[in-house]
Amino acid sequence: MLLSACNNSSNNDADQVQIEGHFTKSSNEPIFLLELNAEELTKVDSTVIDENGYFRFKFVPSENPQFYVVRSDHFNQAVTLLVKPGEHIDLGGDLPNLNHDYQVANSPGSERVRKLTQIINSHMDVVTDLYSEYRDNPDSLDLNTLRAKVDSLLKVNQVSVYEDVRSFIKEEPSSLSALLALYSTFGRNSILEYKYDSDLFNLVSDSLIHKYPNSSHAIKLHQKVLDLKKADELKREREAVLDPGKVFPEIILYDIDNKPRYLTRCKAKVCIVTAWASTDKPSWDLNEKLKKLYRKYHAEGLEIFAISFDTDKLAWTNYCHMNHWDWINVIGYPREKQMLNAEEKLPRVFVLDANRKVLAKDPEWDNLAAIIEQNL
């Protein structure tokens, strides 16, 4: 029993992490140490910075590696650290300005996190400067030119932060700092999205689960990526059903008068099925163009089966009445939205023949009239 106790004590000493350092403008301020696990942020310890600005935390991390946060509630400032057992981390900075700038040493993971923070903050500084230039020149005689310049530079900066974060991840995809980068934001917007950056999500997921198979962060990311892959496969299957040459699925929905309308009962030579919403500007433009086609070809056998995905039925009804549409107007529900709009892009156009076979899916507008004429 004595030997066992001694061995455990030795292991704890070896695993113990020490975070110490110096914060300016911080005398007698309380600060908190929190663990950022895969599910929640939990308090680990707290201390008061001494009159000279010095502080220290000692603890044994729950995972290897693990995220911890040093936070000042008074100044609403925080630093995220990526900690490994046995590290003696030096941390410093101006306490009221930690969100923007701090120094960390003796912790490679935490230094990676700081690098990511600097990347994002440097680009955010550009945004701040550009908005300041625009705001500080309200009486400019050439305000439109200034606005165009600012907008152009903002777009360039947004592309730049996107590319920098992607490069950061590729440098060390097996570091948990890459996980933070995957979910980093620029202002209120996510920098990366699985829809466009699945290569990075897959790379980080595979790298982390291989290197840290017991990490809650790695396990959660891996499961999320598996779920996203499954969802993408389901979307591809739904889209394949709507491909040219396939028979379009039956749709039964209610019109403005609350009467059921069956797509199979649309006996037109050519039927255009649209997915749209009255809150979607491109949908407005499409419907205006469809008016002309409908007037030109309806007598020859063209019908339109317009499915709105509005959530406000009254607004949809009023919009249809206001525009005096004579074609079939129905309102869709979640099942139809999953079927016709898995990618959540509006508007959509499907051209069907008299047997509901798909002639075209999301055709270019310039080609639509020719497709109709060929099949009437």
C-alpha distance (Angstrom), angle and dihedral (degrees) to the residues before:
residue distance angle dihedral
M1 . . .
L2 3.80 . .
L3 3.81 91.9 .
S4 3.80 90.9 48.7
A5 3.79 92.6 51.4
C6 3.79 91.6 49.0
N7 3.80 92.1 49.5
N8 3.82 92.4 50.4
S9 3.79 91.3 49.0
S10 3.80 90.1 51.3
N11 3.79 92.1 50.5
N12 3.81 91.9 49.6
D13 3.80 91.0 51.1
A14 3.79 90.4 50.9
D15 3.81 92.3 48.7
Q16 3.79 96.1 43.2
V17 3.78 115.7 117.8
Q18 3.78 122.8 -150.1
I19 3.80 122.0 -160.4
E20 3.76 113.0 -173.4
G21 3.73 135.5 154.3
H22 3.75 150.3 116.2
F23 3.81 130.4 -77.6
T24 3.79 121.3 -168.6
K25 3.82 121.3 -139.6
S26 3.78 87.4 23.8
S27 3.82 111.0 104.4
N28 3.83 112.0 155.9
E29 3.82 93.0 -7.1
P30 3.82 117.9 146.1
I31 3.80 116.5 -125.4
F32 3.80 129.9 -174.1
L33 3.78 135.9 -143.4
L34 3.79 114.7 -145.6
E35 3.79 132.5 -179.3
L36 3.80 115.8 -131.0
N37 3.77 104.2 -154.6
A38 3.78 126.8 170.7
E39 3.80 93.6 -86.0
E40 3.79 109.7 29.5
L41 3.80 150.0 -6.8
T42 3.81 111.9 -103.4
K43 3.79 131.3 -175.7
V44 3.82 115.4 -111.9
D45 3.80 104.5 170.2
S46 3.78 145.3 -25.4
T47 3.78 137.1 -150.4
V48 3.78 141.2 174.2
I49 3.79 119.1 -115.1
D50 3.79 108.6 -121.1
E51 3.79 124.6 -120.2
N52 3.81 90.7 -90.8
G53 3.81 93.9 51.9
Y54 3.82 97.7 -103.8
F55 3.82 126.6 136.0
R56 3.82 140.7 165.9
F57 3.80 138.8 -161.9
K58 3.81 125.9 -169.3
F59 3.80 123.3 -172.1
V60 3.81 145.4 132.3
P61 3.82 111.9 -109.7
S62 3.79 117.6 -124.3
E63 3.82 94.4 -137.2
N64 3.78 139.0 23.3
P65 3.00 104.4 -96.8
Q66 3.81 111.5 9.1
F67 3.80 140.1 168.3
Y68 3.80 120.2 -115.3
V69 3.79 129.8 179.4
V70 3.80 127.2 -147.3
R71 3.79 105.8 -156.9
S72 3.79 140.4 -176.7
D73 3.80 110.6 -157.6
H74 3.80 92.2 -172.2
F75 3.80 93.3 59.2
N76 3.82 95.3 28.0
Q77 3.81 89.9 -126.9
A78 3.79 130.3 137.1
V79 3.81 143.2 176.2
T80 3.80 122.9 -153.3
L81 3.81 116.3 -145.2
L82 3.80 129.3 -168.3
V83 3.78 103.0 -146.0
K84 3.79 134.4 -165.9
P85 3.83 124.9 -168.2
G86 3.80 114.3 -87.9
E87 3.81 97.1 23.3
H88 3.82 120.7 139.2
I89 3.78 101.6 -156.0
D90 3.80 125.5 -161.7
L91 3.80 113.9 -151.6
G92 3.78 128.9 -179.3
G93 3.75 145.6 156.4
D94 3.77 146.6 109.9
L95 3.83 104.3 -53.0
P96 3.83 96.8 -144.4
N97 3.82 89.3 51.2
L98 3.82 104.0 40.5
N99 3.80 94.5 117.9
H100 3.77 88.6 64.6
D101 3.80 105.1 33.5
Y102 3.80 139.0 8.9
Q103 3.82 140.3 141.9
V104 3.81 127.1 -122.1
A105 3.80 132.1 177.0
N106 3.82 141.5 175.4
S107 3.80 93.3 36.7
P108 3.83 115.7 87.3
G109 3.80 92.5 -168.5
S110 3.80 92.7 50.9
E111 3.79 90.5 47.2
R112 3.82 88.6 55.0
V113 3.80 90.0 51.6
R114 3.81 89.6 50.6
K115 3.82 89.9 51.4
L116 3.80 90.0 54.1
T117 3.81 90.5 48.8
Q118 3.80 90.6 51.4
I119 3.81 92.0 50.1
I120 3.78 92.8 54.3
N121 3.81 95.5 39.8
S122 3.81 92.7 50.2
H123 3.80 90.4 55.9
M124 3.79 91.6 44.1
D125 3.81 88.3 54.4
V126 3.80 88.4 57.6
V127 3.81 90.1 53.5
T128 3.81 91.1 49.3
D129 3.81 92.2 50.1
L130 3.81 92.5 48.2
Y131 3.78 93.5 50.0
S132 3.80 89.9 46.8
E133 3.80 90.3 53.8
Y134 3.79 90.8 51.4
R135 3.81 94.6 43.5
D136 3.80 94.0 46.7
N137 3.81 93.5 55.5
P138 3.84 103.9 57.7
D139 3.80 92.5 141.6
S140 3.78 96.4 49.5
L141 3.79 112.4 138.7
D142 3.78 89.1 -145.8
L143 3.81 99.0 46.9
N144 3.82 94.0 143.5
T145 3.78 91.2 56.2
L146 3.80 90.4 48.1
R147 3.81 91.0 49.0
A148 3.79 91.7 49.9
K149 3.80 90.6 49.0
V150 3.81 92.8 49.6
D151 3.81 92.8 46.8
S152 3.80 91.3 49.7
L153 3.80 93.1 49.8
L154 3.81 91.4 46.5
K155 3.79 90.6 55.3
V156 3.79 91.5 48.6
N157 3.80 90.2 49.5
Q158 3.80 92.2 49.1
V159 3.79 91.1 53.1
S160 3.79 89.9 46.8
V161 3.82 95.5 53.7
Y162 3.81 89.0 47.6
E163 3.81 91.9 53.1
D164 3.82 92.8 43.9
V165 3.81 92.8 52.7
R166 3.79 91.3 47.9
S167 3.82 89.7 51.2
F168 3.81 90.8 47.9
I169 3.80 91.1 55.7
K170 3.79 93.8 47.4
E171 3.83 90.7 53.6
E172 3.83 92.9 65.4
P173 3.81 112.7 2.2
S174 3.82 91.1 165.7
S175 3.83 92.3 61.0
L176 3.78 118.1 94.1
S177 3.79 85.6 -131.5
A178 3.82 85.1 75.4
L179 3.80 87.4 60.5
L180 3.81 90.1 57.8
A181 3.80 89.2 49.3
L182 3.81 91.6 53.6
Y183 3.80 90.0 59.0
S184 3.80 99.1 34.6
T185 3.79 119.2 128.2
F186 3.77 135.3 -147.7
G187 3.76 105.9 -146.6
R188 3.80 103.4 -43.2
N189 3.80 96.3 -26.4
S190 3.78 129.9 89.3
I191 3.79 112.2 -116.5
L192 3.80 94.8 -149.5
E193 3.80 130.6 34.9
Y194 3.77 128.1 -169.5
K195 3.80 90.2 -130.3
Y196 3.82 90.7 65.0
D197 3.81 102.4 19.7
S198 3.79 103.8 41.2
D199 3.81 89.1 132.1
L200 3.81 90.8 66.0
F201 3.80 95.3 42.0
N202 3.80 89.8 51.5
L203 3.81 92.5 45.2
V204 3.81 94.4 51.0
S205 3.80 92.9 42.3
D206 3.81 93.6 51.9
S207 3.82 92.9 42.9
L208 3.81 95.7 49.2
I209 3.80 97.7 43.2
H210 3.81 88.8 50.5
K211 3.81 94.9 48.1
Y212 3.82 99.0 35.2
P213 3.83 106.9 24.3
N214 3.82 91.9 165.0
S215 3.81 97.2 47.1
S216 3.80 112.7 115.8
H217 3.81 88.9 -145.8
A218 3.80 93.0 52.7
I219 3.81 92.4 45.2
K220 3.81 93.1 49.5
L221 3.82 93.5 48.0
H222 3.80 91.5 46.4
Q223 3.80 91.6 52.2
K224 3.79 91.9 46.4
V225 3.80 91.7 51.8
L226 3.81 90.5 48.7
D227 3.82 89.2 51.7
L228 3.82 91.4 48.4
K229 3.80 91.2 49.6
K230 3.79 89.7 50.8
A231 3.81 90.9 49.1
D232 3.82 90.4 49.8
E233 3.78 91.0 50.9
L234 3.80 90.1 50.9
K235 3.82 89.9 50.7
R236 3.80 90.6 51.0
E237 3.80 90.1 51.1
R238 3.81 91.0 50.2
E239 3.78 91.5 48.2
A240 3.81 92.1 48.4
V241 3.82 89.8 59.1
L242 3.82 88.3 59.8
D243 3.81 97.0 48.4
P244 3.83 120.8 123.2
G245 3.79 111.0 -82.2
K246 3.82 94.2 31.8
V247 3.80 123.6 108.9
F248 3.79 108.2 -108.5
P249 3.84 113.0 -119.0
E250 3.78 119.8 -104.6
I251 3.79 114.9 -96.0
I252 3.81 125.6 -165.1
L253 3.80 114.7 -176.2
Y254 3.78 138.8 151.7
D255 3.78 124.3 -101.8
I256 3.82 131.4 -146.3
D257 3.82 90.7 -77.7
N258 3.82 90.1 50.9
K259 3.79 92.2 -110.3
P260 3.81 121.0 139.6
R261 3.81 114.9 -108.7
Y262 3.80 120.7 -162.6
L263 3.77 121.0 -153.2
T264 3.83 89.2 -150.8
R265 3.81 88.7 61.2
C266 3.78 91.4 58.9
K267 3.82 97.6 103.9
A268 3.79 96.7 179.0
K269 3.81 119.8 133.1
V270 3.80 87.9 -123.1
C271 3.81 124.3 20.3
I272 3.79 122.4 -169.6
V273 3.80 113.1 -154.7
T274 3.79 113.3 -161.8
A275 3.79 131.7 -171.3
W276 3.78 112.5 -156.6
A277 3.83 146.5 136.8
S278 3.78 131.8 -138.7
T279 3.82 89.5 -130.8
D280 3.82 91.7 57.9
K281 3.82 115.8 91.1
P282 3.84 95.9 -156.4
S283 3.81 87.0 53.7
W284 3.81 89.8 58.1
D285 3.79 90.3 53.2
L286 3.80 92.3 48.2
N287 3.79 93.6 50.1
E288 3.80 91.4 50.7
K289 3.80 89.7 54.0
L290 3.80 92.1 45.4
K291 3.81 89.8 56.3
K292 3.81 90.0 66.7
L293 3.80 93.8 46.3
Y294 3.79 91.8 47.7
R295 3.80 93.0 51.9
K296 3.79 91.0 47.6
Y297 3.81 100.5 45.8
H298 3.82 108.1 20.8
A299 3.80 93.9 92.5
E300 3.82 89.1 51.5
G301 3.81 93.3 54.4
L302 3.83 110.1 -76.4
E303 3.80 120.9 138.0
I304 3.80 131.2 177.6
F305 3.82 122.7 -146.3
A306 3.83 102.5 -166.8
I307 3.81 116.2 -166.3
S308 3.79 115.0 -165.3
F309 3.79 120.6 -158.6
D310 3.79 94.3 -161.0
T311 3.79 117.4 143.3
D312 3.81 92.4 -154.5
K313 3.81 105.5 68.6
L314 3.81 93.9 -172.6
A315 3.81 92.2 53.3
W316 3.82 90.0 49.1
T317 3.81 92.1 49.2
N318 3.80 92.6 49.4
Y319 3.80 91.4 47.0
C320 3.82 91.7 53.1
H321 3.81 93.0 47.2
M322 3.79 91.8 47.1
N323 3.80 91.9 54.7
H324 3.84 94.9 45.4
W325 3.79 95.2 -135.2
D326 3.80 114.6 -177.9
W327 3.78 96.8 -167.6
I328 3.83 125.7 91.4
N329 3.81 111.6 -71.0
V330 3.80 119.2 -170.1
I331 3.77 134.1 162.6
G332 3.81 120.8 -124.6
Y333 3.79 131.6 -141.3
P334 3.82 134.8 -153.5
R335 3.81 93.9 -77.6
E336 3.80 92.4 55.2
K337 3.79 91.3 41.9
Q338 3.80 90.5 56.5
M339 3.79 89.9 46.3
L340 3.81 99.4 47.2
N341 3.78 104.7 21.5
A342 3.80 108.3 34.8
E343 3.80 90.1 140.9
E344 3.82 90.7 48.6
K345 3.77 94.3 -127.6
L346 3.79 121.1 143.6
P347 2.90 140.6 -124.6
R348 3.80 106.8 28.5
V349 3.80 129.0 -177.7
F350 3.81 129.2 -160.1
V351 3.80 122.0 -178.7
L352 3.83 115.2 -152.3
D353 3.78 133.3 -174.6
A354 3.81 124.8 -135.5
N355 3.84 90.2 -80.3
R356 3.84 93.2 50.8
K357 3.79 91.9 -107.8
V358 3.80 110.6 151.5
L359 3.78 111.1 -111.8
A360 3.81 96.3 175.0
K361 3.81 138.5 1.1
D362 3.81 119.2 -151.2
P363 3.82 92.5 -19.5
E364 3.78 122.0 -169.4
W365 3.79 109.2 -93.1
D366 3.79 92.6 -122.6
N367 3.82 89.5 59.1
L368 3.80 97.6 45.9
A369 3.82 98.1 83.5
A370 3.81 91.3 49.6
I371 3.83 91.5 51.3
I372 3.81 90.3 50.9
E373 3.83 93.9 48.1
Q374 3.81 92.5 48.6
N375 3.80 91.8 56.4
L376 3.81 103.5 38.8
